[in-house]
């Protein structure tokens, strides 16, 4: 009997086809209601997800034949890793697939904060010509603090260096072999821009909060194109209102979509709806790579 793979979130069709070409039965379930997944997964050997599906304990238990969970993307915060491990289920992801996509959005948002691109666009559409009001700044010669200097953090730092920025790197898990490694306190105290590229874990939750904002330079810019929850949003709001934080650019929020989030009332916030990995190129790579990894693990089992 052929092994069966359920794809519960929309995946690049090249990845789906690769699974089929590999001899696997593929259940294309991305248009099915999520509450139907426990029924659909019952006879599946693997599930492929993106961010919309939550591989909870309950869903994992419903997959009585489940052997592999494939995540098309880097983040695994939507997978109950401990329960999967306890049941002997292999979890794979695609950590390199969307590196360029996320890094480019991060740098796009940084440039947009210093040149008031959003206000300029909306102003013209509203009949305004705010040429004199929109005097911006350069990033050249400024210091970028990168918290999390893995693949994405390094890619952001490389782009910033090409623009003439000074790079400071901090990572609780690794060291950079390209940029100056410092402690978190140095990042907080010396950076003109601070960007985070870490997963959300108990250790990183609210790692930037009231105390950290108080020790930052006046007029610092904050970016988060990683995971919501690594920044204390209440503390960020207060820092933005006080002027300690001049601008913030967020692709992620602690609760998504953000409902009644007071950050959205601030004129010095620009934001996007968690689209860091949402490029055609990135999703193509993620789809193909997750298919390859799932196939590899299932083939080991014969």
N, C-alpha and C positions, 0 to 999 in steps of 0.2 A: 504493500500500500504506500502511495506517495505521501510524503510529509506535507502538512497543510500549514500555510502561513496566512494570518489575518493582518491586513493593513488597515488600521483604524483611523488614520489621519491621512489627508491628501498628500501623496508622494509623487515625485517626478516619475512620469510613466516609464522612463528608461530604467529606473530601479525596479519597478513592478515587472517589466518585461524580462529583466535579468533573472528575477526569481523564477518566472515561468520557464524561461529558457534553461534554467538549471534543473528543471524537472519537478519543481514544487507546485502544488495546488495553491492558488492564491485567492483568498476571499477579499474582494475589494469592498471594504465596509465603511469608507470615510463619510458616506452620506447617510449611514444608519444612525439613529438616536443613540447617544452614549449609554443610556440606561439599558439598551439591548445587548451591549457588548458581553456581559456575563453569559448570556445564552449563546452568542455567536462564537465565543472563544473556547467553548467546552471541549471541542474535538481538535483544537489547533495545537501544533507543535511549537509555533513561534508567533509572536505579535510584533508588528512594526508600528511605532508611534512617532509623533512629533511632540508638540507641546500641549495640544488640546486634550489628548487622552491621558488620564491619570491611572498609572499602573499601581493601584492601591492593593492592600492585602486582600480585599474582597474580590477584586478582579483577578488577581493572581491565583487565588484559591479556586475561582470558577474555571480556570484553565487546567483541568485535571491532567491533561497531557502536555502542558506547557514546559518547554525546555529552554527557550531563548526569548529574551526581550531585546528588541533592537530599537534604539532611539536615534532617529535621524536628526542629529544636532549634537551639541556638546553638553548641555545641562541635563542632569539626572535628578533634579529636585522633584520631578513628577513621577518618580519610580520609588516604590518602597524597597530600597536596596537590601535592607536587613532581612526582610521576609523572603525576598527572592533568593538570597544567599542561603537562608535556612532551608529552603526547599530544593536547593541544588540547581536553581535556574541561572543560566548565564545571562548577564546583562552587557550589551555592547553599545557603543555610540560612535559618533563620527567627529572627533575633536578638531580635525584640521579642515573640515569641509567648508566652513563658513568664516574662516579666519579673516580673509580679505574683506568680506562683506561687512562684518562687524567693525573692523578697523576703519574702513572707509566711512561708515556712518558716524563713528565717533569723531573722526577728524572733520567731517562735514558739519556736525553740530558745533564743534569748537569754533570753526570759522564763522558759522552763523551767529554765534554769540557776540563775537567781537565786531562784526560788521552790520548788525541789525538787519539781516536779510529778511526775516519774517515781517518785522514792522514796516520795512520799506515796501515789501510786496503788498501787504494789506492796505497800507496807506495810499498807495497809488490807485488801487482798486476802489478805494473810498473817495477818490478825488483829491487826495492830499499830495503835496510835493514837499516833503520834509527834508530837503537837501541839507539845510543848515543844522537841523536838529540831529541828524544821523551821522555825527562825527564819531568814527569808530577807533579801534586800536589795531596794532599789529601783533601777531604772535611771535614775530622775529625777536630773538634775544630774551624771550620770557622763559620761565621755568615751568616745565610740566612734570608733575608728580604722578607716577604710574603705580597704582596699588594693584599688584597681581601682574607679574612680568612673565607669564606663560606665552603661549603662541599669540594670542590676541593682543595682550599687553605689549609684547615685543613688536608686533606689527604696527601698533599705534605709535610706539616710541620711534620706530624707524621713519615713519612718515613725518613725525614732528621734528626729528633731527634734520630731515631734508629741508624743512622750513626755517632752520636756524634756531631751533629751541634747545634749551639745556634740559637734559633728561635726568630725573632722579627716580630710582626704581626701588620698590619695596615689595617683598613677597614673603609670607610666613612659611612657605613650603619650598621655595627654590631661590637660586641666585641667578642674576643675569651675567652672561659672559660678554655682553656688548655695552652695557650701561652702568653708571655708578650706582652701586647698591648702598642704600641707607636704611635707617630704621624708620618706623612709622612717624615718630615724633618729628623727624627732620622733614619728611614729606609734608606734614601738616604745617610746619612753621615756615618753610621756605618756598613753597610752590605758589605760582600765580594761577595755575590750572591744576585740578586734581581729577583724575579719571580712575575708575575702579574696573577691574577685570578679574573678579573672583566669583566662585560659586557661592550660593547662599547656604551656609552651614551654621550650626550653633555658635561656632567661633567667629564667623563673619557677620552675623546678624547685628545690625545697628553698630557696626564697628566705627562708623562716623556719626557722632552724636553731639550733644550740647558741649561737652568738654573739648572735643576736637575742633568744633567750629570756633570756639572762644580763642583758640591758640593759632588760628589761621591768619594770614595776611588780610588786612582790610581790602575788600574788592576782589576777593578770590572768585574764580569760576569753578563750578562743580559739574562733573559729567558722570552719568551712569548709563552705560550701554551693556550691562551685564545681567544682574538680577536685582529685582526689587527687594527691599528689606535689608540690604547691606547699609543703607543710609536711614537714620531715624528721620522720617518725613516731618514730624512735628518740629524737631530741632532745626531741620533745614528751612522750614517755613519761617521760623523766628529769625534765623540768620539772614534770610533774604529780605524780610521786612525791615530789619535793623540796618541793612546795608553792608553787613559783614561779608555776605555773599552777594556779589554784584549780579551774577547771572548763574542760572542752572539750566542744564540741558539733560533731559531724561528720556530714555527710550523704554524704561521699565518702572513699574510702581509696585508698592508692597501688595496692593490689591488691584487686580486687573480684570476688566477695565476699571479705572479709577472713578468711583462714584462719590459725589459730594466731597471730593478731595480739595482742601483749601489751597493747595499749591496751584491749582488751576486758575485761581482768581488773581494770581500775581502777574504783572506785566513783564517781569524779568525772568520768567520761565518760558523756555521753548521745549516742546516735547513731541514725541512720535509714538505710535501704538505698538511697541515691541516689535519693530521691523528690522532689527539689527541683522538677522540672518536672511531676511526676505529679499534676496536677489535671485534672478534666474540662474546665474552661474552657481551661486552657493547651494541653492536647492537641488540643482542637477547633481552636483558633487555629493551632497548629503544622501540623495536617493540612491545613487549608484553605490556609494561606499557602505551604507547600512545594509543594502541587499547583499553585497559581497561578504560582509562580516557575519550576517545571519546565516548565509549559505555555508560559510566556512565552519561555523559552530555546529550546524545541523549535520553537515557531512561527516564530521568527526564521530557522530553518533551512529552513522551508517543508515 
